[in-house]
């Protein structure tokens, strides 16, 4: 549920209190769910392109992330365009 989770992470990081917040997330099975969340977040909030987010994910993982998680990030990119009005290039990067 990326449309719910990604803004939730943003709200968690930028809370209205004076307490510093650090968010650590990790996929317990090693099947690239961490990359899915991180890639989606940087596209939505860090002005990273879909292509750059995928390169970044692959560099961190040391391999291409699993295709179903790449598709999830790509889908979220399209969601940002259609529902949220972003102007992103969401086409496959390889």
C-alpha positions as MATLAB code, in Angstrom:
seq = 'XXXXXXXXXXXXXXXXXXXXXXXXXXXXXXXXXXXXXXXXXXXXXXXXXXXXXXXXXXXXXXXXXXXXXXXXXXXXXXXXXXXXXXXXXXXXXX';
ca = [
       0.000    0.000    0.000;
       2.586    2.554   -1.135;
       0.092    5.446   -1.440;
      -0.557    5.149    2.309;
       2.871    4.088    3.570;
       5.093    6.600    1.790;
       3.248    9.700    3.122;
       3.134    8.008    6.538;
       6.941    7.771    6.560;
       7.130   11.434    5.544;
       4.761   12.453    8.344;
       6.755   10.378   10.812;
       9.990   12.115    9.830;
       8.556   15.612    9.820;
       6.449   15.508   12.957;
       5.370   18.641   14.743;
       7.314   17.904   17.936;
      10.832   18.951   18.831;
      11.909   15.335   19.277;
      14.397   14.164   16.631;
      13.217   11.141   14.669;
      15.248    8.443   12.977;
      13.455    5.814   10.913;
      15.112    2.482   10.265;
      13.376   -0.019    8.042;
      14.609   -3.311    6.701;
      13.088   -6.262    4.882;
      13.479   -9.373    7.021;
      13.372  -11.797    4.099;
      15.898   -9.989    1.888;
      13.493   -9.825   -1.030;
      13.792   -6.086   -1.835;
      10.817   -4.635    0.034;
      13.233   -2.145    1.625;
      14.272   -1.000   -1.843;
      10.632   -0.694   -2.847;
       9.912    1.658    0.055;
      13.158    3.628   -0.319;
      12.825    3.986   -4.096;
       9.229    5.139   -3.818;
      10.106    7.640   -1.093;
      12.953    9.293   -2.994;
      10.797    9.647   -6.106;
       7.982   11.245   -4.123;
       9.994   13.482   -1.794;
      13.627   13.776   -2.873;
      13.179   14.785   -6.525;
      14.853   11.613   -7.730;
      13.776   10.243  -11.093;
      12.468    6.710  -11.446;
      15.598    5.817  -13.404;
      17.917    7.283  -10.742;
      15.980    5.594   -7.937;
      16.376    2.223   -9.654;
      20.102    2.774  -10.233;
      20.486    3.797   -6.590;
      18.598    0.717   -5.390;
      20.678   -1.611   -7.557;
      23.905    0.018   -6.401;
      22.999   -0.412   -2.731;
      21.824   -4.008   -3.205;
      24.803   -4.854   -5.404;
      22.397   -6.380   -7.937;
      19.137   -5.557   -9.694;
      16.211   -5.603   -7.299;
      13.536   -8.212   -7.954;
      11.279   -7.309  -10.853;
       8.052   -7.305   -8.824;
       9.494   -4.577   -6.571;
      10.744   -2.624   -9.583;
       7.205   -2.803  -10.976;
       5.804   -1.602   -7.630;
       8.066    1.455   -7.713;
       7.130    2.084  -11.340;
       3.440    1.743  -10.470;
       3.853    4.220   -7.601;
       5.532    6.633  -10.008;
       2.477    6.400  -12.312;
       0.213    6.862   -9.287;
       2.071   10.061   -8.386;
       1.524   11.336  -11.932;
      -2.136   10.406  -12.331;
      -3.494   10.954   -8.831;
      -1.126   13.524   -7.337;
      -0.326   15.546  -10.463;
       3.439   14.957  -10.551;
       5.222   15.165  -13.904;
       7.545   12.161  -13.754;
       9.099    9.911  -16.380;
       8.043    6.492  -15.113;
       9.073    4.292  -17.994;
      11.289    1.270  -17.460;
      14.911    2.142  -17.090;
      16.723   -0.823  -18.601;
];
